[in-house]
Amino acid sequence: MIVPMKKITLVVLDRERKQALTTLRKTGVLHVEKHEVSTQDLTDLQTVMSKLDQAHNTLSEIKTDIKKEDYKPLMNRADTLKLIDHVLELRDEHSAVFETMSKVERDFDRLAYWGEVDPSDFDYLAEKGLYLFPFEMSVASYMALPETVRSIVVSRDKKEIRCVIWGEDDLLHEDMPSGARELILPEKSTAELRAEYEKAEQRLPHIRQELKDLIPYINSISELKKDLNKDIEFEVVHSGMPLVPLGTDETDSKGHVAWLTGFIPEEKASVLAETAKQNGWAFMATDPSEEDNVPTLLKNNRFVNLISPLTDFLGTVPGYRELDISLWFLLFFGIFFAMIFGDGGYGALLILIALGVIFKTKASHKPVPTALYMMLYLSVMTLVWGILTCTWFGLDQNVLPAFLRNIALPAFYGGNPASETNIQIFCFTLGLIQISLAHVINIIRYRKSLKLLGDFGSLLMCVGMFFVVLFLVVDGERFPLNPMVIVAIGLGFVLNFVFANYEGSLGKGVLESSKNIITMLLGVVNMFGDIMSYIRLWAVGLAGGAISMTINTMVGPFMGSFLMFVGILILFFGHGLNLILNVLSVIVHGVRLNTLEFSNHLGLTWSGFKYEPFSEAVKK
């Protein structure tokens, strides 16, 4: 459920502003409305944070076998800041040294056919009145040089000639061929470049080792980041509090008061009220208005909360005035996950992994992450689906034990020729149930308004389109179109057209629908497409099963021979890859059906943002 919120307004004396915010942060219950601010203090903190992130990233990218227990004790802020500067200096030096080596290598590549080159020699000869111009050109271009052009060949091959054009002035001959390319002399001699390269090459490993030696101090950087996050948030809140003079004008000596607004769970409002009373703050709690941008706090039981790792990963949060579909998301996602993985063997394997990690975590007296329990739930659902379909690591059902075949659901059992058709029908039925559920929820939601008739119309269209899908996709003879189907779709469209935009006035609702007539008509087609979309569960599951069977077929010839180890490697690699592909498929398809098809019919936009109280806890 979405926890009801109260809008809070706090007013404090300006001279007590910092102390008040410190106390407020200790309560850790108020989600403060922040404003965009720009102060020198904030800029300085953000600059330090930027340097900190760069230093942390620099050390994190270095491969090392150092364990957490090898980390050094935490340093104070001043020493940590010095450490950050040192890391960045080493990083910049590493970049400069690497760039120097790259530049010298490029020069060596250009000068490879010229031998030893020293630009000072060219300057010396120019002072003596002899000007040299190094050129590269094709053999044909060289042969085309006029006799008046004096040259000395330095090196040549089948295609290119490298030569020096010389004369008594610093002007090139105007008859030079168009294909001739003058060599850009390096800034230093090749001998100096070689020495510079060797010096840089020797310095590079020392820099890397120095950086590696600093990795045990990375925990101090991480800890400072937490403190800086708190400081930045404090400065944003502090600087964003508007000031109001206590007197009649800004210059009055009576001072100012500062105020802020925020949101707090209704059940915790009394905590803040008591704190305000104790500290002499002006305090007001009201219900949020329609214009207020209210954060969302979800509060569910332990089972429903299993879906939270997934929604946190996706960053999906319902708006404060929207519906919390966590329960339905969890239930349907479990079914979708099972059908996409589609294998009881995979489910059993995932159960063992989940249980193993859970027991290991408990044995180390650490809290078990919710994600592990979610994995266990999804694994059990996958095992159940594998049992129903008698699918175990893509093996032929005939080689499976009899009890596995006996407990399978006959309609879904792979040995049944009609099983694929039955699973397709099951997919469309899932679509009918989930989309219909969305409109039933809306009917209950709008039970005091005629707008419920609009969702009732959508419900009729959904049922009608379900039978159209069966007729067109599954079997037209088995599922012929009944006239009642056409009536349901037609009546549903009329009800939806008249009442979908109802907001207290029937005429205005019809007018609004008329303005969007194209969208309303496309809604019928979209209903067909949304139900059809659930066929992806069968298709993706079928593809995964085909991959499993192919892997088993490939491994067959290796088993029982001296190359059995090759077969085992293929078996592990192939099924491991299939598991990874299934995870990606779940993210793409299983999540989509909940966050798009289902959510769209609910009118859920996922436009909310999390309730994050102003507190001592660090927000990442």
C-alpha positions in Angstrom: 0.0 0.0 0.0 1.0 3.6 -0.5 1.4 5.3 2.9 -0.7 8.5 3.4 1.4 11.6 3.8 1.1 14.9 5.5 2.5 18.1 4.2 4.6 19.9 6.8 5.6 23.5 7.1 8.3 24.4 9.7 9.3 28.0 10.6 12.5 28.7 12.7 14.5 31.8 13.6 17.2 32.4 11.0 19.9 32.5 13.7 18.8 29.0 14.8 18.5 27.6 11.3 21.6 25.4 11.3 20.9 24.0 14.8 17.3 23.4 13.8 18.3 21.4 10.7 20.8 19.4 12.7 18.0 18.4 15.1 15.6 17.8 12.2 18.1 15.5 10.5 18.4 13.4 13.7 14.7 12.7 13.7 15.0 11.3 10.1 11.3 11.5 9.2 10.8 14.5 7.0 11.2 14.4 3.2 12.2 18.0 2.6 11.2 19.8 -0.6 14.5 21.0 -2.0 15.1 24.1 -4.1 17.8 24.8 -6.7 20.5 26.8 -5.0 23.9 28.1 -5.8 26.3 29.1 -3.1 30.1 29.1 -2.8 30.0 26.6 0.0 27.9 24.2 -2.2 30.2 24.7 -5.1 33.2 24.0 -3.0 31.6 20.8 -1.6 30.7 19.6 -5.1 34.2 20.3 -6.3 35.6 18.1 -3.6 33.0 15.4 -4.4 34.0 15.5 -8.0 37.7 15.0 -7.1 36.7 12.3 -4.6 34.7 10.4 -7.3 37.6 10.6 -9.7 40.1 9.3 -7.1 37.7 6.5 -6.1 37.2 5.5 -9.7 40.9 5.5 -10.4 41.6 3.1 -7.5 38.6 1.0 -8.2 39.7 0.3 -11.8 43.0 -1.2 -10.7 42.9 -5.0 -10.6 44.1 -6.3 -7.2 43.7 -9.3 -4.9 43.5 -7.1 -1.8 40.7 -8.2 0.5 38.6 -5.9 2.8 40.4 -7.1 5.9 43.6 -5.7 4.4 42.2 -2.2 4.3 43.9 0.4 6.4 42.2 2.1 9.4 40.0 5.1 8.5 41.9 8.4 8.2 40.6 11.8 9.2 39.2 14.2 6.6 42.4 16.3 6.2 44.5 13.2 5.5 41.9 11.8 3.2 41.8 15.0 1.1 45.6 14.8 0.8 45.3 11.2 -0.3 42.8 12.2 -2.9 45.1 14.9 -4.3 48.0 12.4 -4.4 45.9 9.8 -6.3 44.8 12.4 -8.8 48.4 13.6 -9.2 49.5 10.1 -9.9 46.6 9.6 -12.3 47.5 12.8 -14.2 51.1 11.8 -14.3 50.2 8.3 -15.6 48.1 9.9 -18.3 50.9 12.4 -19.2 53.6 9.6 -19.3 51.3 7.4 -21.4 50.6 10.3 -23.8 54.3 11.0 -24.0 55.0 7.3 -25.0 52.2 7.4 -27.5 53.5 10.6 -29.1 57.0 9.3 -29.3 55.7 6.1 -30.9 53.8 8.1 -33.5 57.0 10.1 -34.3 59.0 6.9 -34.6 56.4 5.5 -37.0 56.7 8.6 -39.1 60.5 8.6 -39.0 61.0 4.8 -39.4 62.5 5.1 -42.9 64.5 8.3 -42.2 67.0 6.9 -39.8 68.4 9.3 -37.2 66.8 12.8 -37.4 67.9 15.9 -35.5 66.0 19.1 -36.2 68.9 21.1 -34.9 71.0 19.9 -37.9 68.5 21.5 -40.3 68.6 24.8 -38.3 72.5 24.7 -38.3 72.6 24.2 -42.1 70.0 26.9 -42.6 72.2 29.4 -40.7 75.0 28.4 -43.2 72.8 29.2 -46.2 71.8 25.6 -47.0 68.1 24.9 -46.7 66.9 21.3 -46.6 63.3 20.1 -47.1 62.6 16.4 -46.4 59.9 15.0 -48.7 58.1 11.7 -49.3 56.6 11.0 -52.7 55.8 8.2 -55.1 58.4 6.9 -57.5 56.5 8.5 -60.4 56.3 11.8 -58.6 60.1 11.7 -58.0 60.9 10.9 -61.6 58.7 13.9 -62.6 60.8 16.4 -60.6 62.3 19.1 -62.9 66.0 19.0 -63.4 66.2 22.4 -61.6 65.1 20.7 -58.3 68.2 19.3 -56.5 67.6 16.4 -54.3 69.3 13.6 -52.3 67.6 10.2 -51.9 67.6 9.0 -48.2 65.7 5.7 -48.7 63.3 4.1 -51.1 61.1 1.1 -51.7 58.9 -0.1 -54.5 56.3 2.6 -54.0 57.8 5.4 -52.0 60.9 7.6 -52.2 62.2 9.7 -49.3 64.5 12.4 -50.3 65.8 15.8 -49.2 65.3 18.8 -51.5 67.9 21.5 -51.0 68.5 25.0 -52.1 70.1 28.4 -51.1 66.9 30.0 -49.8 64.0 28.9 -47.6 61.5 28.9 -50.5 60.4 25.6 -52.0 60.6 25.2 -55.8 57.2 26.0 -57.4 57.5 23.0 -59.7 57.1 20.4 -56.9 54.7 17.7 -57.9 51.3 17.6 -56.2 51.8 14.2 -54.7 54.9 15.3 -52.8 54.5 15.4 -49.0 56.8 17.3 -46.8 57.9 15.6 -43.6 57.1 17.5 -40.5 60.2 17.4 -38.4 59.9 16.3 -34.7 60.5 18.8 -31.9 63.4 16.7 -30.7 66.0 14.5 -32.2 65.3 10.7 -32.5 68.0 10.2 -29.9 66.3 12.5 -27.5 62.9 11.0 -28.2 64.3 7.5 -27.6 65.7 8.6 -24.2 62.4 10.3 -23.3 60.5 7.1 -24.2 62.8 4.9 -22.1 62.5 7.3 -19.2 58.6 7.2 -19.5 58.6 3.5 -19.9 60.6 3.1 -16.7 58.4 5.5 -14.8 55.0 3.9 -15.8 55.2 0.7 -13.7 56.3 2.7 -10.7 53.2 5.0 -11.0 51.0 1.9 -11.3 52.5 0.3 -8.2 52.2 3.5 -6.2 48.5 3.6 -7.1 48.1 0.0 -6.2 49.7 0.6 -2.8 47.0 3.2 -2.1 44.1 0.8 -2.7 44.0 -0.2 1.0 43.1 3.4 1.8 40.0 3.4 -0.5 37.7 2.8 2.5 38.7 6.3 3.8 37.6 7.8 0.5 34.3 5.9 0.6 33.6 7.1 4.1 34.4 10.7 3.2 32.0 10.4 0.3 29.2 9.5 2.8 30.1 12.5 4.9 30.2 14.8 1.8 26.8 13.5 0.6 25.4 14.5 4.0 27.1 17.9 3.9 25.9 18.6 0.4 22.3 17.7 1.3 22.5 19.9 4.4 23.8 22.8 2.4 21.1 22.5 -0.2 18.4 22.4 2.4 20.0 25.2 4.5 20.6 27.6 1.5 17.2 26.8 0.0 15.2 27.9 3.1 13.5 31.3 2.2 13.9 34.1 4.7 11.2 36.5 5.9 12.0 39.6 8.0 10.4 39.8 11.4 10.1 43.5 11.2 8.4 45.7 8.6 11.3 45.8 6.2 14.6 44.0 5.3 16.7 46.4 7.3 14.8 45.9 10.5 17.1 44.8 13.3 14.6 42.2 14.6 16.1 39.6 12.3 14.5 37.0 10.0 12.7 33.7 10.2 13.4 30.8 7.8 10.9 28.2 6.7 10.8 24.9 4.8 8.2 22.5 3.6 8.2 18.7 3.3 6.3 15.5 3.6 6.0 13.0 6.3 4.1 9.7 6.8 0.9 10.4 8.6 1.7 8.0 11.3 5.0 9.8 12.1 3.6 13.4 12.1 3.2 13.3 15.9 7.0 12.6 16.3 7.8 15.8 14.4 5.2 17.8 16.2 6.7 16.9 19.5 10.2 17.8 18.3 8.9 21.1 17.0 7.3 21.8 20.4 10.4 21.0 22.3 12.6 23.3 20.1 10.1 26.2 19.8 9.5 25.8 16.0 6.4 26.9 14.3 4.8 23.7 12.9 1.8 23.1 10.6 0.6 19.8 9.2 -1.9 19.7 6.3 -3.2 17.2 3.7 -1.3 17.5 0.4 -3.1 19.4 -2.3 -3.5 18.2 -5.9 -0.7 20.5 -6.9 1.8 19.1 -4.4 4.5 16.8 -5.7 4.3 14.1 -3.0 6.9 11.4 -2.5 5.8 7.7 -2.5 6.4 5.4 0.4 5.3 1.8 -0.1 4.5 -0.4 2.9 3.8 -4.1 2.3 4.0 -7.4 4.1 7.1 -9.6 3.8 5.7 -11.6 0.9 4.7 -8.7 -1.3 8.0 -6.9 -0.4 9.8 -9.7 -2.4 9.2 -7.6 -5.5 11.1 -4.6 -4.1 14.6 -5.6 -5.4 13.2 -5.7 -8.9 11.4 -2.4 -8.7 14.4 -0.8 -7.1 16.6 -2.1 -9.9 14.1 -0.8 -12.5 13.7 2.5 -10.7 9.9 2.2 -11.0 7.9 4.0 -8.4 4.1 4.6 -8.6 2.9 8.2 -8.1 1.5 9.1 -4.7 -2.0 9.2 -6.1 -1.6 6.1 -8.2 -2.1 2.5 -7.3 0.3 0.2 -5.7 0.4 -3.0 -7.8 3.2 -4.7 -5.9 1.1 -7.8 -5.1 -0.1 -8.3 -8.7 3.3 -7.5 -10.1 4.9 -10.2 -7.9 2.3 -12.9 -8.7 2.2 -12.4 -12.4 6.0 -11.8 -12.6 6.5 -15.2 -10.9 4.3 -16.9 -13.5 6.1 -15.0 -16.4 9.5 -15.9 -15.0 8.6 -19.6 -14.7 7.2 -19.8 -18.3 10.2 -18.0 -19.8 12.7 -20.2 -18.0 10.3 -23.1 -18.7 12.4 -25.8 -17.1 12.0 -27.7 -13.8 15.7 -28.6 -13.9 16.7 -24.9 -14.0 14.2 -24.2 -11.3 15.6 -26.9 -9.0 19.2 -25.7 -9.7 18.2 -22.1 -8.8 16.5 -23.3 -5.6 19.7 -25.0 -4.5 21.8 -21.9 -5.3 19.3 -19.6 -3.5 19.1 -21.8 -0.4 22.8 -22.3 -0.3 23.5 -18.6 -0.3 20.7 -17.9 2.2 22.0 -20.5 4.7 25.6 -19.3 4.2 24.5 -15.7 4.9 22.6 -16.7 8.0 25.5 -18.7 9.2 27.7 -15.6 9.1 25.1 -13.8 11.1 24.4 -11.3 8.4 20.9 -10.1 7.2 19.7 -12.1 4.2 19.0 -9.7 1.2 15.4 -9.7 0.0 16.7 -10.4 -3.5 17.7 -13.9 -2.4 14.2 -14.6 -1.1 12.8 -13.2 -4.4 15.1 -15.6 -6.3 13.9 -18.5 -4.2 10.2 -17.6 -4.9 10.9 -17.3 -8.6 12.8 -20.6 -8.6 10.0 -22.4 -6.9 7.5 -21.1 -9.5 9.9 -22.3 -12.3 10.1 -25.7 -10.7 6.3 -25.9 -10.5 6.0 -25.0 -14.2 8.7 -27.6 -15.1 6.7 -30.2 -13.2 3.5 -29.3 -15.0 5.1 -29.4 -18.5 7.5 -32.3 -17.6 10.5 -30.3 -18.8 13.8 -31.1 -17.2 17.1 -29.7 -18.7 15.6 -30.1 -22.2 15.7 -34.0 -22.0 13.4 -36.1 -24.0 10.3 -37.0 -21.8 10.8 -40.7 -22.7 14.1 -40.9 -20.8 12.7 -39.3 -17.7 11.5 -41.3 -14.7 7.9 -42.4 -14.9 6.9 -40.5 -11.7 7.9 -37.2 -13.4 5.7 -38.0 -16.4 2.9 -39.0 -14.1 2.8 -35.8 -12.1 2.8 -33.6 -15.2 -0.4 -31.8 -16.2 -1.7 -33.7 -19.2 -2.8 -30.6 -21.1 0.8 -29.2 -20.9 2.7 -32.4 -21.0 5.3 -32.3 -23.9 4.2 -35.8 -25.0 0.7 -34.4 -25.7 0.5 -33.3 -29.4 -1.9 -30.5 -28.3 0.4 -29.2 -25.5 1.8 -26.3 -27.5 -1.7 -25.1 -28.5 -2.9 -25.5 -24.9 0.1 -23.4 -23.7 -0.7 -20.7 -26.3 -4.3 -20.6 -25.0 -3.0 -20.4 -21.5 -0.8 -17.4 -22.5 -3.8 -15.6 -24.0 -5.9 -16.5 -20.9 -3.2 -14.9 -18.7 -3.5 -11.8 -20.9 -7.3 -11.8 -20.5 -7.0 -12.2 -16.7 -4.3 -9.6 -16.1 -5.8 -6.9 -18.4 -9.3 -7.6 -17.1 -8.0 -7.4 -13.5 -6.7 -3.9 -14.4 -10.1 -2.7 -15.4 -11.9 -4.5 -12.5 -9.5 -2.6 -10.2 -10.4 0.7 -11.9 -14.1 -0.1 -11.7 -13.8 -0.5 -7.9 -11.6 2.6 -7.8 -14.3 4.7 -9.7 -17.2 3.0 -8.0 -18.7 6.4 -7.0 -18.4 7.9 -10.5 -19.9 7.1 -13.9 -16.4 6.8 -15.1 -16.5 3.1 -14.0 -18.7 2.5 -17.1 -15.8 3.4 -19.3 -13.6 0.7 -17.7 -16.6 -1.7 -17.9 -16.6 -1.0 -21.6 -12.9 -1.8 -21.8 -13.5 -5.0 -19.9 -16.1 -6.0 -22.5 -13.7 -5.2 -25.3 -11.0 -7.3 -23.6 -13.2 -10.3 -23.3 -14.4 -9.9 -26.9 -10.9 -9.5 -28.2 -9.8 -12.6 -26.3 -12.1 -14.7 -28.4 -11.1 -12.9 -31.6 -7.4 -13.8 -30.8 -8.4 -17.4 -30.3 -10.3 -17.4 -33.6 -7.5 -15.8 -35.6 -4.4 -17.3 -34.0 -5.3 -20.6 -32.4 -8.0 -22.4 -34.3 -10.9 -20.8 -36.2 -12.9 -24.0 -36.2 -12.4 -24.8 -32.6 -13.1 -21.2 -31.5 -15.6 -19.8 -34.0 -16.7 -16.1 -33.6 -20.0 -15.9 -31.8 -22.2 -12.9 -32.5 -22.1 -12.1 -28.8 -18.4 -11.4 -29.2 -19.0 -8.7 -31.8 -21.8 -7.3 -29.5 -19.4 -7.2 -26.6 -16.7 -5.4 -28.5 -19.2 -2.9 -30.0 -21.0 -2.2 -26.7 -17.7 -2.0 -24.9 -16.4 0.6 -27.4 -19.6 2.7 -27.0 -19.4 2.7 -23.2 -15.7 3.4 -23.3 -16.2 6.3 -25.8 -18.9 7.9 -23.7 -17.6 7.4 -20.2 -13.8 7.1 -20.4 -13.3 10.8 -20.1 -16.2 11.5 -17.8 -15.3 14.1 -15.1 -18.7 15.1 -13.8 -20.2 16.1 -17.1 -21.4 13.6 -19.7 -21.3 16.1 -22.5 -17.8 17.2 -21.8 -16.7 13.6 -21.6 -18.2 12.8 -25.0 -16.6 16.0 -26.5 -13.2 15.0 -25.1 -13.5 11.5 -26.6 -14.6 13.1 -29.9 -11.5 15.2 -30.0 -9.4 12.0 -29.6 -11.6 9.8 -31.9 -8.5 8.3 -33.6 -7.0 7.3 -30.3 -10.3 5.8 -29.2 -10.6 3.8 -32.3 -7.0 2.6 -32.0 -7.8 1.5 -28.5 -9.8 -1.4 -30.0 -6.8 -2.5 -32.0 -4.5 -2.0 -29.0 -6.6 -4.3 -27.0 -6.1 -7.0 -29.6 -2.4 -6.3 -29.7 -2.1 -6.3 -25.9 -3.7 -9.7 -25.6 -1.5 -11.0 -28.5 1.5 -9.7 -26.7 1.3 -12.5 -24.1 2.2 -15.1 -26.8 5.8 -14.0 -26.1 5.7 -16.2 -23.0 5.2 -19.3 -25.1 7.6 -18.2 -27.8 10.5 -17.3 -25.6 10.0 -20.4 -23.4 9.9 -22.5 -26.6 13.2 -21.0 -27.8 14.9 -21.7 -24.5 13.7 -25.3 -24.6 15.0 -25.7 -28.2 18.4 -24.4 -27.1 18.5 -26.9 -24.2 17.6 -29.8 -26.6 20.3 -28.7 -29.1 22.9 -28.6 -26.4 22.0 -32.1 -25.2 22.1 -33.3 -28.8 25.6 -31.8 -29.3 26.8 -33.5 -26.1 25.5 -36.9 -26.9 28.3 -38.2 -29.2 30.9 -37.2 -26.5 29.4 -39.1 -23.7 30.8 -42.6 -23.0 34.0 -41.8 -24.9 37.4 -40.6 -23.9 36.2 -37.1 -24.9 33.6 -37.1 -22.2 35.2 -34.1 -20.5 34.6 -32.1 -23.7 30.9 -33.0 -23.5 30.7 -32.0 -19.9 32.3 -28.6 -20.7 29.8 -28.1 -23.6 27.0 -29.1 -21.3 27.9 -26.6 -18.5 28.7 -23.8 -21.0 25.6 -24.3 -23.1 23.1 -24.5 -20.3 24.9 -21.7 -18.4 24.5 -19.5 -21.5 20.9 -20.5 -21.8 20.3 -19.4 -18.2 21.8 -16.0 -18.9 19.7 -15.6 -22.0 16.6 -16.5 -20.0 17.5 -13.8 -17.4 17.7 -11.2 -20.2 14.4 -12.5 -21.6 12.7 -12.1 -18.3 13.9 -8.5 -18.0 12.8 -7.7 -21.5 9.5 -9.6 -21.7 8.4 -10.5 -18.1 8.9 -7.0 -16.9 7.3 -5.4 -19.9 4.0 -7.2 -19.5 3.7 -5.7 -16.0 5.0 -2.2 -16.6 3.5 -1.7 -20.0 0.4 -3.8 -20.9 -0.9 -4.2 -17.3 0.1 -0.7 -16.1 -1.3 1.1 -19.2 -4.7 -0.4 -18.7 -4.6 0.6 -15.0 -3.6 4.1 -16.0 -0.4 3.7 -14.0 2.4 5.9 -15.3 5.1 5.1 -12.7 5.7 8.8 -12.4 6.4 8.8 -8.7 9.6 9.3 -6.7 10.8 7.7 -3.4 10.2 9.1 0.0 13.7 9.9 1.2 13.7 11.6 4.6 16.3 14.2 5.6 18.4 12.1 7.9 21.7 11.0 9.2 21.5 8.0 6.9 23.5 8.4 3.7 21.7 8.4 0.4 23.6 6.8 -2.4 
